Amino acid sequence: MWYAIITQDVENSLEGRKTHRAAHLERLQDLVEQGRLLIAGPHPAVDTEDPGEAGFTGSLIVADFDSLEAAQAWAEADPYTVGGVTARLKVKPYKNVLP
């Protein structure tokens, strides 16, 4: 089943994101290779594709997991979470309807 992982960053998270980005992307790439990633990306802090030094406020990941508990455990082990970038984390079942 699909699960939405919705995170809210700590204030001024840009440096932490830069520090942990490669490891974070590696875990997402593993999901891609397994055919389990629907979508993933950050929420820019300002209304532009490249927020520069304004950074990001959190992220959205929608991926396939065997259970809510498995999705939660994956999210809690993410480098952004472990590395202190994530202030709040919510994992919810997701039903893809469109397109």
C-alpha positions in Angstrom: 0.0 0.0 0.0 1.0 3.6 -0.6 2.0 5.8 2.4 2.5 9.5 2.5 5.4 10.6 4.6 5.0 14.3 5.5 7.8 16.1 7.3 8.3 19.6 8.8 11.8 20.8 9.1 13.4 22.5 12.1 14.1 26.2 11.6 17.1 27.0 9.4 17.4 23.4 8.2 19.4 24.2 5.0 22.8 23.3 6.3 21.5 20.1 7.9 19.8 19.2 4.6 23.1 19.7 2.7 25.0 17.6 5.2 22.5 14.6 5.0 21.2 15.0 1.4 23.4 12.3 -0.2 22.4 9.7 2.3 18.8 10.7 2.1 18.8 10.5 -1.7 20.5 7.1 -1.6 17.6 5.7 0.4 15.1 7.2 -2.0 17.0 5.7 -4.9 16.7 2.3 -3.3 13.0 2.7 -3.3 13.1 3.8 -7.0 15.1 0.7 -7.9 12.6 -1.5 -6.1 9.6 0.2 -7.9 8.2 1.5 -4.6 8.5 5.3 -5.0 5.6 7.3 -6.4 6.9 10.8 -5.7 9.3 12.6 -3.4 10.4 16.2 -3.0 10.9 19.1 -0.6 8.6 22.1 0.1 10.5 25.3 -0.8 10.3 28.0 1.9 9.5 30.6 -0.7 7.3 30.3 -3.9 10.0 29.4 -6.4 11.7 26.3 -7.9 15.0 27.3 -6.3 14.6 28.9 -2.9 18.3 29.5 -2.5 19.3 30.4 1.0 15.6 30.4 2.1 15.8 26.7 2.0 13.0 24.3 2.6 10.3 23.7 5.2 9.8 20.0 4.9 9.3 17.1 2.5 6.7 14.8 1.0 7.4 11.2 0.1 4.8 8.8 -1.2 6.1 5.2 -1.3 4.9 1.6 -1.1 5.4 -0.3 2.2 4.0 -3.5 3.6 2.4 -1.7 6.5 2.0 1.6 8.3 4.5 0.4 10.9 7.1 -0.3 8.1 6.6 3.1 6.6 6.9 4.8 10.0 10.1 2.8 10.7 11.6 3.7 7.3 10.8 7.4 7.9 12.2 7.4 11.4 15.5 5.9 10.1 15.9 8.5 7.3 19.1 10.6 7.5 17.1 13.8 7.7 15.2 12.5 10.7 18.2 11.0 12.4 20.3 14.0 11.6 18.0 16.5 13.2 16.6 18.1 10.1 13.1 16.9 10.8 11.1 18.5 13.5 7.8 16.7 12.9 6.9 13.6 11.0 3.6 12.2 9.9 3.0 9.0 8.1 -0.5 8.3 6.7 -2.0 5.7 4.3 -2.4 7.2 0.8 -4.7 6.2 -2.1 -3.5 7.2 -5.5 -6.6 8.2 -7.6 -5.4 10.5 -10.3 -3.9 10.5 -12.9 
